[in-house]
Amino acid sequence: MEATHVDPAEAVQAFLDLGARTMVPIHYDTLVNGFDAPGEARATLVKVMKERGLGEERVRILPIGGQAVITSR
């Protein structure tokens, strides 16, 4: 699906390249995908976050159906 999606490492790099303050990953583990095991994308994202020194205050991983208020400061 690389023509229309990015993997977790690419998503984090795009987030950093754009200079965004907050990243909210979406639609992980919501569809059956023959290439990823359930939970794999989230686990990979958490690993990449740790490698890049990003905490949960910058990358907001919400539960499926979860909501968050993100302000512009």
N, C-alpha and C positions, 0 to 999 in steps of 0.2 A: 504493500500500500504506500510505498515511498513516493509515488507520484502526487499523492494528495494529503499525506500525513507526515509528521516528523516523529522520530523516536524520542525518548526522554532526554537523552544527551543533546540532541539537536534543539529540542524545545528550550532547554536551559540556556544553550548558547544563543538562541534567538532572543530570549528574554534579556540576557546580558548585553548583547549587541544593540538592542533597542534602548537600553538604559532605563528600562521600566523599574518601578518601585515594587510592584507586586505581580506575582504570577499565580494564576488559578488554572491548574490543569483540568481539562474536561474530557468527558466521555471515555475514560479508561475503565476497563472491566464492565462496560455496559453492553457490548456486543461479543458474540462468540467469534473469535478470530483464530484461524488455524495456525497462526505463527506465534502467538503469545499464550502462555499458560495463565489461568486466572491469578491475578495478583502480581504477575511478572512486571508489568509496566510501572506500577506503583513502587515496587521494590527497587527497580532500576532507577527510578526518579530519586528516591530517597538516597541511594548510593551516590548518584551524581551530585545531589545537593551537598552531601557531606564532603565529597571531593572538592567542590567549588566553594566551600565555606558558606553555604546558604542555609539559613535557618527557616523555621516555620513562620516567622514574621514576614519573610519575603516571598516564600512559596507556600500558598495556602491550599493544602490538599484537603478538600472537603469530602465528606461521605457522599455517596450517590444520593442525589436529591437534596443535598445540603445547600445552605444559603450563607452568604456573607455580605456584610456592608463594607465597602472599600471606599475610603474618602480620598479626596485629592489633596488633603492637608491644608 
